[in-house]
Amino acid sequence: MSEKKEYTIDHGDGKVEYIVEETTTTTTLGDNNQSSKFEIQDGLDNHSDEGYGQSGEKGDYTYETVIDSKDIRQAYTDNGELDYVQSAEEKALVRRLDFFYVMPCIALMNFFQFFDKSALSYSAVLNIMEDTNIDSNQFSWLGSIFYLGYLVFQVPNAVLLQRFPIGRYVGVIIVLWGAVLAVTAAATDFSQLAALRFLLGFFEAGIYPCCLMIISTMYRRREQAGRIGWVYICNGIAMAVGGLIGYGIGHMQGVHGMSGWQWVMIILGCVTILFGIFCFFLLVGDPSATCISRTPELKAIVAERTRDNAVARTRTIKVAHMIESVKELRFWCFILASMLLNMSNGALGTFSTLITSSFGFERLNSILLTIPSGVADIIYIVIAIYINRRWGWTLPMAAVLLVWSTVGLILLITIPYAKAKLLGLYMCWGFAAAYVLLLTSLSNNVTGYTKKIFYSSCTIVLYTIGNFSGNLFPMNQPAPYVKAMIGYCIANAIAIVLLLIAHYSMLRENKRRLASTTERKFDVLDDLTDVENTNIIYRL
């Protein structure tokens, strides 16, 4: 069954009349078993629109049949950026995604995820160790065991993410981790705290892969860096705002006979549950959702955007995509760099208040001193996003940020003055912006739905191992944990080398593809990988 409709798109250089033929297909693009296929006929014979598949003598354009290889090479700039002009309608769609349908939920998801995970750090100076009779080594294990739960859930998460609607799935796991956090207030010993921290990590584990998948399916490749950056900016906001909230809740010590750390768990847990219910009903996770693609014109725009990011949702798990991934050098560079640069993340997240208090600051005030860490985190990410959007070179910039972070670690262990140590601590957070750029490169340059999920999941698995092991480095050491900091410096140095190897491997492949004279056509709905679709130019 098909229906033809006429409408107009203003491309900025004049309005073009289109006829849209909408037909029902069996190809899955989203949470339904239906998607729309569009054939766009251009009413102006001489009109050309970069990025559209061309077929026919009169300028017919077919969204589902993607681009002659010669045309796509002309449409890309030197660093793999698709050169296109957004129509007014597409700009309006992006604004709705940014301010209503997608990014507000993703921002709050990551705010709560980071804040709830960091509750243990605030609790360290709010008497949790005294109330539950745990020592510093057991406290280290509480930081690490969170990531053990995080690790265990990655395989089932990869399957569930492909099987269920993202909005419903995210809502359920947020409610579950909120409940676990609230119940943590009732823990009285190490074994109970360890079990609850494991469950907290288990349920929080699905959030980052879900966020990355939503962004990579809803946004064009050049738009993704800013949105992924915003995900991690919310971590910085959570760190800064969390410092104020933690400081305020810390003054509730003794209210109704409970310690400040118990109030932290109860308040954050209950608010998280309410947010999970909100996400269950309102989070939009698929570009084919009715609220986004409600008109033929919007459906055509969404179809072109899907073609640009080369990701079409499918529920078919393709083992060949996974095999292809493990054969790639850049796969191992990505996942190992993810592990190494996040070793310091685990320790800074768990021990930041203890590190700060070791400089001579009063325990409750050490919570306030986490606020500049959050601000520094935000600044680094904003700078990284700006440079990435302006000049590209995603992974080399990540390497530079890791050098900056390593200098901060060196200051922590070599300078005896408290203010200089604080500066070093704030410099250390440059690794977070480096990780944002790593994820941006992954999101931009890996196609094939199963392959993208596999890449993302393996990256998160190694991220988890890095955080887990990083939390154990400070064991049996007094603050400020000199031997641990030396270990983090070595890990950062190796990560820098791996990022540069991944960059040059994609640069070399781009040169090979641009030099090729072979002309082929590919269909984005065929769910091809970036290896199978040789028209794809990696965004560097």
DOBALO-966218 format. One record per residue (C-alpha): residue number from 1; z, x, y; chain. Coordinates in Angstrom, 2 decimals. Layout:
// residues N
LUMNU   nr       c3       c1       c2  kette
LUMNU  NUM        Z        X        Y      A
...
END
This chain:
// residues 540
LUMNU   nr       c3       c1       c2  kette
LUMNU    1     0.00     0.00     0.00      A
LUMNU    2    -0.97     1.42     3.38      A
LUMNU    3    -0.87     0.38     7.00      A
LUMNU    4    -2.67     1.88     9.99      A
LUMNU    5    -1.01     1.97    13.41      A
LUMNU    6    -2.13     3.38    16.74      A
LUMNU    7     0.10     5.28    19.13      A
LUMNU    8     0.01     8.03    21.74      A
LUMNU    9     1.64    11.46    21.82      A
LUMNU   10     1.84    13.43    25.06      A
LUMNU   11     1.48    17.12    24.13      A
LUMNU   12     1.96    18.30    27.70      A
LUMNU   13    -1.73    19.01    28.28      A
LUMNU   14    -2.93    15.44    28.14      A
LUMNU   15    -2.29    12.35    26.02      A
LUMNU   16    -4.00    12.08    22.67      A
LUMNU   17    -4.61     8.83    20.84      A
LUMNU   18    -3.70     8.84    17.16      A
LUMNU   19    -4.22     6.53    14.24      A
LUMNU   20    -1.47     6.77    11.65      A
LUMNU   21    -1.98     5.72     8.07      A
LUMNU   22     1.38     5.35     6.32      A
LUMNU   23     1.45     5.21     2.53      A
LUMNU   24     4.27     5.16     0.02      A
LUMNU   25     4.43     8.17    -2.29      A
LUMNU   26     6.60     9.25    -5.20      A
LUMNU   27     7.41    12.60    -3.63      A
LUMNU   28    11.10    12.94    -2.82      A
LUMNU   29    11.88    13.99     0.74      A
LUMNU   30    15.52    13.14     1.24      A
LUMNU   31    18.00    10.86    -0.42      A
LUMNU   32    15.51     8.16    -1.38      A
LUMNU   33    12.78     8.33    -3.99      A
LUMNU   34    10.19     7.54    -1.35      A
LUMNU   35     8.68     9.37     1.54      A
LUMNU   36     5.92     8.77     4.00      A
LUMNU   37     2.58    10.54     3.96      A
LUMNU   38     0.67    10.60     7.22      A
LUMNU   39    -2.93    11.22     8.02      A
LUMNU   40    -3.42    11.81    11.72      A
LUMNU   41    -6.86    11.33    13.19      A
LUMNU   42    -7.42    12.94    16.56      A
LUMNU   43    -9.34    10.80    18.99      A
LUMNU   44   -10.60    13.83    20.95      A
LUMNU   45   -13.18    15.90    19.08      A
LUMNU   46   -12.40    19.14    20.89      A
LUMNU   47    -8.61    18.86    20.86      A
LUMNU   48    -6.71    21.49    18.89      A
LUMNU   49    -2.99    21.41    18.14      A
LUMNU   50    -1.45    24.60    16.75      A
LUMNU   51     0.56    24.14    13.60      A
LUMNU   52    -1.28    21.09    12.23      A
LUMNU   53    -3.32    21.17     9.04      A
LUMNU   54    -6.99    20.70     9.84      A
LUMNU   55    -9.53    18.97     7.63      A
LUMNU   56   -12.82    17.32     8.50      A
LUMNU   57   -15.55    17.75    11.07      A
LUMNU   58   -14.09    15.36    13.65      A
LUMNU   59   -10.70    17.02    14.00      A
LUMNU   60    -8.76    15.09    11.36      A
LUMNU   61    -5.19    16.34    10.92      A
LUMNU   62    -3.17    15.94     7.75      A
LUMNU   63     0.53    16.73     7.90      A
LUMNU   64     1.00    16.96     4.16      A
LUMNU   65    -1.77    19.50     3.66      A
LUMNU   66    -0.55    22.61     5.40      A
LUMNU   67    -2.61    25.00     7.42      A
LUMNU   68    -5.53    27.19     6.61      A
LUMNU   69    -4.19    30.74     6.33      A
LUMNU   70    -6.41    32.04     9.14      A
LUMNU   71    -5.11    29.35    11.50      A
LUMNU   72    -1.48    30.04    10.69      A
LUMNU   73    -1.86    33.75    11.39      A
LUMNU   74    -3.26    32.93    14.81      A
LUMNU   75    -0.36    30.54    15.45      A
LUMNU   76     2.36    33.13    14.79      A
LUMNU   77     3.58    35.80    17.16      A
LUMNU   78     4.29    39.35    16.08      A
LUMNU   79     7.87    38.68    14.93      A
LUMNU   80     6.98    35.67    12.79      A
LUMNU   81     7.60    32.99    15.43      A
LUMNU   82     5.42    29.90    15.33      A
LUMNU   83     3.87    29.40    18.76      A
LUMNU   84     3.92    25.71    19.62      A
LUMNU   85     4.57    23.33    22.52      A
LUMNU   86     7.06    20.52    22.04      A
LUMNU   87     6.01    17.05    23.08      A
LUMNU   88     8.35    14.92    25.19      A
LUMNU   89     9.01    12.76    22.13      A
LUMNU   90    10.00    15.76    20.03      A
LUMNU   91    12.32    17.06    22.75      A
LUMNU   92    14.01    13.66    22.84      A
LUMNU   93    14.40    13.77    19.05      A
LUMNU   94    15.99    17.23    19.20      A
LUMNU   95    18.42    16.03    21.87      A
LUMNU   96    19.47    13.15    19.62      A
LUMNU   97    19.99    15.57    16.74      A
LUMNU   98    22.01    17.91    18.96      A
LUMNU   99    24.21    15.42    20.74      A
LUMNU  100    24.53    12.45    18.42      A
LUMNU  101    23.25    12.53    14.85      A
LUMNU  102    23.87    16.03    13.50      A
LUMNU  103    25.49    18.81    15.52      A
LUMNU  104    28.67    17.00    16.70      A
LUMNU  105    29.65    16.33    13.08      A
LUMNU  106    28.75    19.85    11.99      A
LUMNU  107    30.72    21.32    14.90      A
LUMNU  108    33.85    19.33    14.06      A
LUMNU  109    33.44    20.08    10.35      A
LUMNU  110    33.58    23.80    11.02      A
LUMNU  111    36.35    23.43    13.58      A
LUMNU  112    38.59    21.72    11.03      A
LUMNU  113    37.49    23.98     8.19      A
LUMNU  114    38.43    27.14    10.07      A
LUMNU  115    41.56    25.67    11.67      A
LUMNU  116    42.91    24.33     8.37      A
LUMNU  117    42.18    27.61     6.59      A
LUMNU  118    43.97    29.51     9.37      A
LUMNU  119    47.09    27.34     9.14      A
LUMNU  120    48.59    29.98     6.84      A
LUMNU  121    48.29    32.63     9.56      A
LUMNU  122    50.22    30.47    12.05      A
LUMNU  123    52.76    29.65     9.35      A
LUMNU  124    53.46    33.36     8.85      A
LUMNU  125    55.43    33.43    12.11      A
LUMNU  126    56.83    29.90    11.69      A
LUMNU  127    59.21    30.71     8.81      A
LUMNU  128    57.03    29.85     5.80      A
LUMNU  129    57.99    33.13     4.09      A
LUMNU  130    61.69    32.53     4.62      A
LUMNU  131    61.61    28.84     3.61      A
LUMNU  132    59.67    29.44     0.38      A
LUMNU  133    61.23    32.80    -0.52      A
LUMNU  134    57.97    34.77    -0.70      A
LUMNU  135    57.45    38.43     0.18      A
LUMNU  136    54.56    40.14     1.98      A
LUMNU  137    52.64    40.85    -1.24      A
LUMNU  138    52.84    37.21    -2.29      A
LUMNU  139    51.68    36.25     1.20      A
LUMNU  140    48.62    38.47     0.68      A
LUMNU  141    47.90    36.64    -2.55      A
LUMNU  142    48.12    33.29    -0.77      A
LUMNU  143    45.38    34.51     1.55      A
LUMNU  144    43.25    35.70    -1.37      A
LUMNU  145    43.74    32.79    -3.74      A
LUMNU  146    42.16    30.47    -1.18      A
LUMNU  147    38.92    32.38    -1.73      A
LUMNU  148    39.34    32.26    -5.51      A
LUMNU  149    39.16    28.47    -5.26      A
LUMNU  150    36.25    28.91    -2.85      A
LUMNU  151    34.46    31.04    -5.43      A
LUMNU  152    35.05    28.71    -8.40      A
LUMNU  153    33.47    25.74    -6.60      A
LUMNU  154    30.21    27.46    -5.63      A
LUMNU  155    28.30    26.72    -8.85      A
LUMNU  156    29.23    23.02    -9.06      A
LUMNU  157    28.67    22.76    -5.31      A
LUMNU  158    25.08    24.02    -5.65      A
LUMNU  159    24.40    21.28    -8.23      A
LUMNU  160    26.24    18.49    -6.38      A
LUMNU  161    24.54    19.40    -3.10      A
LUMNU  162    21.15    18.77    -4.66      A
LUMNU  163    22.21    15.62    -6.53      A
LUMNU  164    24.06    13.56    -3.90      A
LUMNU  165    23.45    12.46    -0.29      A
LUMNU  166    24.92    15.18     1.92      A
LUMNU  167    26.75    12.82     4.29      A
LUMNU  168    28.66    11.05     1.51      A
LUMNU  169    29.35    14.30    -0.31      A
LUMNU  170    30.72    16.06     2.76      A
LUMNU  171    32.93    13.09     3.66      A
LUMNU  172    34.58    13.09     0.23      A
LUMNU  173    35.38    16.81     0.12      A
LUMNU  174    36.79    16.74     3.68      A
LUMNU  175    39.17    13.91     2.77      A
LUMNU  176    40.26    15.81    -0.34      A
LUMNU  177    41.00    19.07     1.45      A
LUMNU  178    42.84    17.19     4.22      A
LUMNU  179    45.07    15.60     1.59      A
LUMNU  180    45.76    18.99    -0.02      A
LUMNU  181    46.70    20.50     3.35      A
LUMNU  182    49.10    17.66     4.17      A
LUMNU  183    50.79    17.94     0.76      A
LUMNU  184    51.29    21.69     1.31      A
LUMNU  185    54.19    20.82     3.62      A
LUMNU  186    56.17    19.81     0.51      A
LUMNU  187    55.75    23.18    -1.26      A
LUMNU  188    58.98    25.05    -1.93      A
LUMNU  189    57.94    28.24    -3.76      A
LUMNU  190    55.08    30.66    -4.34      A
LUMNU  191    53.60    28.90    -7.38      A
LUMNU  192    53.27    25.59    -5.53      A
LUMNU  193    51.80    27.25    -2.45      A
LUMNU  194    49.35    29.23    -4.60      A
LUMNU  195    48.13    26.11    -6.43      A
LUMNU  196    47.63    24.21    -3.18      A
LUMNU  197    45.86    27.12    -1.47      A
LUMNU  198    43.52    27.35    -4.47      A
LUMNU  199    42.69    23.64    -4.15      A
LUMNU  200    42.22    23.96    -0.39      A
LUMNU  201    39.67    26.72    -0.90      A
LUMNU  202    38.06    24.75    -3.74      A
LUMNU  203    37.32    21.72    -1.57      A
LUMNU  204    36.46    23.64     1.61      A
LUMNU  205    33.88    25.68    -0.31      A
LUMNU  206    31.13    23.09     0.05      A
LUMNU  207    31.09    22.98     3.84      A
LUMNU  208    29.09    26.07     4.84      A
LUMNU  209    26.27    25.51     2.31      A
LUMNU  210    26.05    21.88     3.42      A
LUMNU  211    25.87    22.85     7.09      A
LUMNU  212    23.19    25.46     6.46      A
LUMNU  213    21.13    23.05     4.38      A
LUMNU  214    21.33    20.30     7.01      A
LUMNU  215    20.28    22.69     9.78      A
LUMNU  216    17.43    24.22     7.77      A
LUMNU  217    15.99    20.79     6.93      A
LUMNU  218    16.52    19.10    10.31      A
LUMNU  219    15.43    21.87    12.70      A
LUMNU  220    12.41    24.10    13.22      A
LUMNU  221    12.85    27.74    12.34      A
LUMNU  222    13.06    28.92    15.95      A
LUMNU  223    15.73    26.26    16.65      A
LUMNU  224    17.97    27.29    13.78      A
LUMNU  225    19.58    30.43    15.24      A
LUMNU  226    21.25    28.49    18.04      A
LUMNU  227    22.49    25.77    15.70      A
LUMNU  228    23.81    28.17    13.07      A
LUMNU  229    25.43    30.11    15.90      A
LUMNU  230    27.07    26.91    17.09      A
LUMNU  231    28.57    26.46    13.62      A
LUMNU  232    30.37    29.77    13.98      A
LUMNU  233    31.13    29.32    17.66      A
LUMNU  234    33.27    26.42    16.47      A
LUMNU  235    35.25    28.94    14.43      A
LUMNU  236    35.98    30.78    17.67      A
LUMNU  237    36.90    27.52    19.39      A
LUMNU  238    39.19    26.67    16.47      A
LUMNU  239    40.80    30.10    16.80      A
LUMNU  240    41.33    29.71    20.55      A
LUMNU  241    42.36    26.05    20.60      A
LUMNU  242    44.26    26.54    17.35      A
LUMNU  243    46.36    29.20    19.03      A
LUMNU  244    47.45    26.70    21.66      A
LUMNU  245    48.04    23.93    19.12      A
LUMNU  246    49.89    26.28    16.77      A
LUMNU  247    52.06    27.48    19.65      A
LUMNU  248    52.87    23.88    20.60      A
LUMNU  249    53.62    22.77    17.05      A
LUMNU  250    55.76    25.87    16.64      A
LUMNU  251    58.21    24.31    19.07      A
LUMNU  252    58.71    21.39    16.65      A
LUMNU  253    60.97    23.59    14.54      A
LUMNU  254    63.79    21.41    13.17      A
LUMNU  255    62.28    18.04    14.16      A
LUMNU  256    63.26    15.56    11.43      A
LUMNU  257    64.70    18.49     9.50      A
LUMNU  258    61.33    20.20     8.95      A
LUMNU  259    60.10    23.66     9.91      A
LUMNU  260    57.25    24.31    12.32      A
LUMNU  261    54.92    25.43     9.52      A
LUMNU  262    55.43    22.09     7.73      A
LUMNU  263    54.44    20.17    10.86      A
LUMNU  264    51.32    22.34    11.13      A
LUMNU  265    50.27    21.29     7.61      A
LUMNU  266    51.06    17.58     8.04      A
LUMNU  267    49.40    17.11    11.43      A
LUMNU  268    46.24    19.06    10.59      A
LUMNU  269    45.94    17.43     7.17      A
LUMNU  270    46.15    13.86     8.49      A
LUMNU  271    43.63    14.47    11.28      A
LUMNU  272    41.25    16.07     8.77      A
LUMNU  273    41.43    13.02     6.49      A
LUMNU  274    40.44    10.73     9.37      A
LUMNU  275    37.51    12.98    10.22      A
LUMNU  276    36.35    12.98     6.59      A
LUMNU  277    36.19     9.19     6.61      A
LUMNU  278    34.12     9.37     9.81      A
LUMNU  279    31.64    11.81     8.19      A
LUMNU  280    31.33     9.71     5.05      A
LUMNU  281    29.88     6.82     7.02      A
LUMNU  282    28.15     8.47     9.98      A
LUMNU  283    26.92    11.99     9.13      A
LUMNU  284    23.10    12.15     9.02      A
LUMNU  285    21.89    14.79     6.56      A
LUMNU  286    18.23    14.00     5.97      A
LUMNU  287    15.24    14.00     8.36      A
LUMNU  288    13.82    10.95     6.57      A
LUMNU  289    16.86     8.84     7.53      A
LUMNU  290    15.89     5.56     9.18      A
LUMNU  291    17.86     6.27    12.36      A
LUMNU  292    15.73     9.40    12.94      A
LUMNU  293    12.30     8.38    11.62      A
LUMNU  294    12.37     4.80    12.83      A
LUMNU  295     8.80     4.65    14.20      A
LUMNU  296     5.45     5.96    12.93      A
LUMNU  297     5.33     8.37    15.86      A
LUMNU  298     8.75     9.81    15.02      A
LUMNU  299     7.83     9.98    11.34      A
LUMNU  300     4.78    12.06    12.24      A
LUMNU  301     6.89    14.40    14.37      A
LUMNU  302     9.47    14.75    11.59      A
LUMNU  303     6.69    15.48     9.10      A
LUMNU  304     5.33    18.28    11.28      A
LUMNU  305     8.83    19.73    11.80      A
LUMNU  306     9.37    19.66     8.04      A
LUMNU  307     6.09    21.52     7.62      A
LUMNU  308     7.20    24.15    10.13      A
LUMNU  309    10.54    24.89     8.46      A
LUMNU  310     8.82    24.69     5.05      A
LUMNU  311    11.74    22.85     3.42      A
LUMNU  312    11.18    19.52     1.68      A
LUMNU  313    14.20    18.03    -0.08      A
LUMNU  314    13.86    17.50    -3.80      A
LUMNU  315    16.33    16.71    -6.57      A
LUMNU  316    14.42    18.78    -9.12      A
LUMNU  317    16.22    22.05    -9.89      A
LUMNU  318    13.62    24.79   -10.40      A
LUMNU  319    14.82    27.72   -12.51      A
LUMNU  320    11.70    29.69   -11.51      A
LUMNU  321    12.96    29.74    -7.91      A
LUMNU  322    16.21    31.39    -9.06      A
LUMNU  323    14.40    33.97   -11.19      A
LUMNU  324    12.13    34.82    -8.26      A
LUMNU  325    15.19    35.30    -6.03      A
LUMNU  326    16.96    37.84    -8.24      A
LUMNU  327    13.77    39.92    -8.42      A
LUMNU  328    13.72    40.38    -4.63      A
LUMNU  329    15.26    43.45    -2.97      A
LUMNU  330    16.24    41.49     0.14      A
LUMNU  331    18.24    39.02    -2.02      A
LUMNU  332    20.60    41.79    -3.07      A
LUMNU  333    20.71    43.16     0.46      A
LUMNU  334    21.68    39.75     1.85      A
LUMNU  335    24.41    38.94    -0.65      A
LUMNU  336    25.97    42.42    -0.77      A
LUMNU  337    25.99    42.67     3.03      A
LUMNU  338    27.63    39.24     3.12      A
LUMNU  339    30.41    40.54     0.87      A
LUMNU  340    30.96    43.83     2.66      A
LUMNU  341    31.03    42.65     6.27      A
LUMNU  342    33.39    39.78     5.39      A
LUMNU  343    36.07    42.00     3.88      A
LUMNU  344    37.60    42.40     7.33      A
LUMNU  345    37.21    38.66     7.93      A
LUMNU  346    39.66    37.84     5.15      A
LUMNU  347    42.34    40.12     6.52      A
LUMNU  348    41.87    39.23    10.19      A
LUMNU  349    42.04    35.52     9.38      A
LUMNU  350    45.24    35.80     7.35      A
LUMNU  351    47.08    38.71     8.98      A
LUMNU  352    46.05    38.40    12.65      A
LUMNU  353    49.44    37.12    13.84      A
LUMNU  354    51.29    39.73    11.75      A
LUMNU  355    49.01    42.49    13.08      A
LUMNU  356    49.60    41.34    16.65      A
LUMNU  357    53.36    41.07    16.21      A
LUMNU  358    53.36    44.64    14.83      A
LUMNU  359    52.21    45.80    18.29      A
LUMNU  360    55.64    44.77    19.60      A
LUMNU  361    54.96    41.19    20.71      A
LUMNU  362    57.40    38.33    20.07      A
LUMNU  363    56.51    36.34    16.93      A
LUMNU  364    55.69    33.00    18.58      A
LUMNU  365    53.74    34.71    21.36      A
LUMNU  366    51.61    36.43    18.71      A
LUMNU  367    50.07    33.01    18.03      A
LUMNU  368    49.01    32.78    21.69      A
LUMNU  369    47.40    36.21    21.44      A
LUMNU  370    44.94    34.84    18.87      A
LUMNU  371    43.30    32.88    21.71      A
LUMNU  372    41.40    35.92    23.11      A
LUMNU  373    40.16    36.62    19.57      A
LUMNU  374    38.56    33.18    19.55      A
LUMNU  375    37.05    33.74    23.00      A
LUMNU  376    35.66    37.13    21.93      A
LUMNU  377    34.18    35.55    18.82      A
LUMNU  378    32.39    32.95    20.96      A
LUMNU  379    31.07    35.57    23.41      A
LUMNU  380    29.65    37.76    20.63      A
LUMNU  381    27.88    34.82    19.01      A
LUMNU  382    26.43    33.55    22.30      A
LUMNU  383    25.08    37.03    23.08      A
LUMNU  384    23.63    37.33    19.58      A
LUMNU  385    21.91    33.94    19.85      A
LUMNU  386    20.46    34.75    23.27      A
LUMNU  387    19.05    38.09    22.13      A
LUMNU  388    17.70    36.51    18.95      A
LUMNU  389    15.94    33.73    20.86      A
LUMNU  390    14.67    36.11    23.54      A
LUMNU  391    13.50    39.08    21.48      A
LUMNU  392    14.02    38.30    17.80      A
LUMNU  393    14.96    41.31    15.62      A
LUMNU  394    17.66    39.34    13.88      A
LUMNU  395    18.96    41.84    11.33      A
LUMNU  396    18.80    44.97    13.57      A
LUMNU  397    20.94    43.10    16.11      A
LUMNU  398    23.37    42.22    13.31      A
LUMNU  399    23.60    45.93    12.50      A
LUMNU  400    24.42    46.74    16.14      A
LUMNU  401    27.21    44.15    16.14      A
LUMNU  402    28.66    45.68    12.99      A
LUMNU  403    28.73    49.08    14.71      A
LUMNU  404    30.68    47.45    17.57      A
LUMNU  405    33.10    45.86    15.10      A
LUMNU  406    33.63    49.19    13.35      A
LUMNU  407    34.53    50.85    16.66      A
LUMNU  408    37.19    48.15    17.08      A
LUMNU  409    38.64    48.94    13.66      A
LUMNU  410    38.79    52.63    14.57      A
LUMNU  411    40.69    51.81    17.78      A
LUMNU  412    43.25    49.84    15.75      A
LUMNU  413    44.19    52.88    13.69      A
LUMNU  414    43.77    55.74    16.18      A
LUMNU  415    45.13    54.54    19.55      A
LUMNU  416    48.94    54.25    19.84      A
LUMNU  417    49.03    51.91    22.83      A
LUMNU  418    49.49    48.17    22.25      A
LUMNU  419    46.91    47.08    24.84      A
LUMNU  420    44.28    49.40    23.38      A
LUMNU  421    45.04    48.08    19.90      A
LUMNU  422    44.59    44.53    21.18      A
LUMNU  423    41.20    45.52    22.60      A
LUMNU  424    40.28    46.97    19.22      A
LUMNU  425    41.37    43.76    17.49      A
LUMNU  426    39.17    41.67    19.78      A
LUMNU  427    36.21    44.03    19.24      A
LUMNU  428    36.55    43.60    15.47      A
LUMNU  429    35.31    40.01    15.71      A
LUMNU  430    31.78    41.26    16.36      A
LUMNU  431    31.28    41.02    12.59      A
LUMNU  432    31.28    37.21    12.90      A
LUMNU  433    28.16    37.27    15.10      A
LUMNU  434    26.54    39.71    12.66      A
LUMNU  435    27.16    37.23     9.86      A
LUMNU  436    25.63    34.43    11.94      A
LUMNU  437    22.45    36.49    12.30      A
LUMNU  438    22.41    37.25     8.58      A
LUMNU  439    22.57    33.52     7.80      A
LUMNU  440    19.93    32.82    10.44      A
LUMNU  441    17.54    35.26     8.79      A
LUMNU  442    18.21    33.67     5.41      A
LUMNU  443    17.66    30.16     6.76      A
LUMNU  444    14.44    31.16     8.55      A
LUMNU  445    12.82    33.17     5.81      A
LUMNU  446    13.67    31.61     2.44      A
LUMNU  447    11.64    28.56     1.40      A
LUMNU  448    11.59    26.40    -1.69      A
LUMNU  449    14.48    23.94    -1.87      A
LUMNU  450    16.10    25.33    -5.02      A
LUMNU  451    15.50    28.90    -3.86      A
LUMNU  452    17.13    28.23    -0.49      A
LUMNU  453    20.16    26.63    -2.15      A
LUMNU  454    20.38    29.52    -4.63      A
LUMNU  455    20.17    32.13    -1.85      A
LUMNU  456    22.77    30.29     0.23      A
LUMNU  457    25.12    29.74    -2.70      A
LUMNU  458    24.97    33.36    -3.85      A
LUMNU  459    25.53    34.52    -0.28      A
LUMNU  460    28.61    32.30    -0.06      A
LUMNU  461    29.83    33.54    -3.46      A
LUMNU  462    29.69    37.15    -2.26      A
LUMNU  463    31.18    36.08     1.10      A
LUMNU  464    34.06    34.67    -0.92      A
LUMNU  465    34.50    37.83    -2.98      A
LUMNU  466    34.53    39.85     0.24      A
LUMNU  467    37.21    37.68     1.79      A
LUMNU  468    39.23    37.64    -1.45      A
LUMNU  469    39.23    41.42    -1.85      A
LUMNU  470    39.70    42.01     1.88      A
LUMNU  471    42.96    40.07     1.81      A
LUMNU  472    44.31    42.39    -0.89      A
LUMNU  473    43.62    45.63     1.01      A
LUMNU  474    46.80    45.36     3.15      A
LUMNU  475    49.09    44.94     0.09      A
LUMNU  476    51.99    47.40    -0.12      A
LUMNU  477    51.18    48.68     3.37      A
LUMNU  478    53.09    48.27     6.63      A
LUMNU  479    51.30    46.79     9.65      A
LUMNU  480    48.85    47.70    11.15      A
LUMNU  481    47.47    48.54     7.65      A
LUMNU  482    45.71    51.87     8.34      A
LUMNU  483    44.27    52.41     4.84      A
LUMNU  484    42.90    48.86     4.81      A
LUMNU  485    41.16    49.41     8.15      A
LUMNU  486    39.51    52.58     6.83      A
LUMNU  487    38.23    50.57     3.86      A
LUMNU  488    36.75    47.95     6.19      A
LUMNU  489    34.98    50.69     8.20      A
LUMNU  490    33.31    52.01     5.03      A
LUMNU  491    32.28    48.48     4.00      A
LUMNU  492    30.72    47.86     7.43      A
LUMNU  493    28.74    51.11     7.24      A
LUMNU  494    27.20    50.16     3.89      A
LUMNU  495    26.44    46.64     5.18      A
LUMNU  496    24.54    48.11     8.14      A
LUMNU  497    22.25    50.04     5.78      A
LUMNU  498    21.62    46.95     3.64      A
LUMNU  499    20.69    44.80     6.66      A
LUMNU  500    18.16    47.35     7.85      A
LUMNU  501    16.62    47.60     4.37      A
LUMNU  502    16.20    43.80     4.26      A
LUMNU  503    14.60    43.84     7.72      A
LUMNU  504    12.04    46.50     6.87      A
LUMNU  505    11.16    44.88     3.54      A
LUMNU  506    10.18    41.67     5.38      A
LUMNU  507     8.41    43.63     8.13      A
LUMNU  508     6.32    45.41     5.51      A
LUMNU  509     5.41    42.11     3.81      A
LUMNU  510     4.41    40.56     7.17      A
LUMNU  511     2.00    43.43     7.81      A
LUMNU  512     0.49    42.98     4.35      A
LUMNU  513     0.00    39.22     4.81      A
LUMNU  514    -1.44    39.54     8.30      A
LUMNU  515    -3.91    42.14     7.05      A
LUMNU  516    -5.05    39.92     4.18      A
LUMNU  517    -8.40    38.13     4.55      A
LUMNU  518    -7.67    35.57     1.81      A
LUMNU  519    -7.74    31.97     3.06      A
LUMNU  520    -5.72    29.36     1.16      A
LUMNU  521    -4.20    25.97     1.90      A
LUMNU  522    -0.73    24.89     0.82      A
LUMNU  523     1.16    21.60     0.81      A
LUMNU  524     4.75    21.79     2.09      A
LUMNU  525     5.71    18.89    -0.17      A
LUMNU  526     4.81    21.03    -3.19      A
LUMNU  527     8.13    22.82    -2.56      A
LUMNU  528     6.65    26.32    -2.70      A
LUMNU  529     8.71    29.45    -2.16      A
LUMNU  530     7.97    32.02     0.53      A
LUMNU  531     6.45    34.21    -2.20      A
LUMNU  532     4.16    31.46    -3.52      A
LUMNU  533     3.10    30.33    -0.03      A
LUMNU  534     1.49    33.48     1.32      A
LUMNU  535     0.80    31.81     4.67      A
LUMNU  536     4.46    32.13     5.61      A
LUMNU  537     5.17    34.90     8.10      A
LUMNU  538     8.80    36.03     8.05      A
LUMNU  539    10.69    35.57    11.29      A
LUMNU  540    12.15    38.96    12.12      A
END
